[in-house]
Amino acid sequence: MTSRFTELVVDCHDPERLAAFWCEVLDFKVIDRSEGKVEIGSWVPTVEDVRARQMPPTLMFIQVPEGKTVKNRLHLDVSPIDGSTEGEVTRLLGLGATRTDVGQGSDRNWVVMVDPEGNEFDVVRTLAP
């Protein structure tokens, strides 16, 4: 028996807003939505595709009443593919992200940021040629 990693779920207050932010960050599309839930991804998953091979997981944003209270124990790392890390940080700031300090120190080659609801993520090395 084998399992597949199919979704990463993010609790939030405003699934539509957070999904829109992450669609812009990752060039994803909304693939499903219902009341209090929005799922985004780079592909539309089918059961057959997932069974046949490991596929990129989707992100699902679920509305919850409570707010975020502590640093995330799990976070996303994003790598720019067609520009510099600093250029990507500037773009993400324009989308509504902010820089944050979680104790990483100033000598790191990545930038820690938070999305519009305060979830930490890292902008790491560029993958641009």
N, C-alpha and C positions, 0 to 999 in steps of 0.2 A: 504494500500500500504506500502511496506517495501523495503528498500534498503539494499544492502550488501556492506561491505568494501572489494573490490576486488584487488586493486593495490595501492601501494605507489609509486608515480612517483618522480624520482630524475632528475633534470636538470643537465647536465654535458657537458664537452667538448669531452670526449672519452668514449662512452657507453661500448664498448668492454672491455676496461681496467678496468673500475669501476665494471662492471658485473663480471669479472673474480675475482677481489678482494673480492667482497661480496659473490660469490660462495664459495670461500675458507673459508671465515669467518663463513658462516652459513651452509656449506655443502649443498648448493642449486645446481641446475642444470639449464642450459639455456633451457627455454621452448619455446621461440619464439624470432626471430630476423628478422629485416628488416633494410633497410638503415636508419642509424641514431637512431636506437632503439634496445634495448635488454631487454627481460623480463626473470627474473629468479624466481625460486620457488622451494618449497619442493614437489610439486605435479603438475600434469598437469590438469588445471581446465577445467571442462566441464560446460556448461550452466545448465545442469540437477543437477549436484552436488551443484553448487552455489545456485540454487533455493531451493534445498531440505534442506540445512543447512548452518550455518555459517562456512566458510572454511578459512584456513590461507591465508592471502593476499599474492600476489606476489610483487616483486620489479621490477619496470620498469625504465630503464635508457634511457633518451631522450637527444639527442645532441642539444645543444643550442649555439649560438655564444657568448653570454655574460658570463663573469666570475662571481664567487661568490664574494660578496662584504661585507656582514655582517654576524654576527652569525646567525645560523639556528634558526628559531622559532619552528621547529619540528625536533626531532632527534630520532634515534633508541637507545634503551638500549639492550645490549646483555649480557647473563648470561652463563658462562662456565658450561658445563654439566658433564665433566669428569676430572676436574682439578681445581686448585686454580685460583682466580682472577688474581694474579700476574703472574702465569704461562700463562694464556690466554693473558695478556697484552704483555708478551714477545713474544708469538707466533704471535700476531697481528703486533707487531713492525717488525718482520721478513717478514711479508706479505706486508709491505709498509705503515702501519699506523704510526702516530706519536702522542705523548702526546701533550696536549695543555692546556692552562689555560684560562678559560672563566669567571674567578672570583669565582670559586667554593670554594676556600680556601683549606688549607692542611689537615683539620680535617675531610674530607669526606671519606666514605668507598667505593666510586666508583672512577673510573679513567676516565677522559674525554680524548678522542682521536679524531683524524681526519683521514678520509680516504684519499686516494691519491689525491683527488681533493679538500680537505679542508672541507668536511662535517663532522660536529661534531657528535660523538656518545659516549655513555657511556658503560664501562664495569662494571657491577654491581655484586652483590653477586653471588658466585658460587652455582650451583645446584647439585654439585657432592655429592654422599653419604658420 
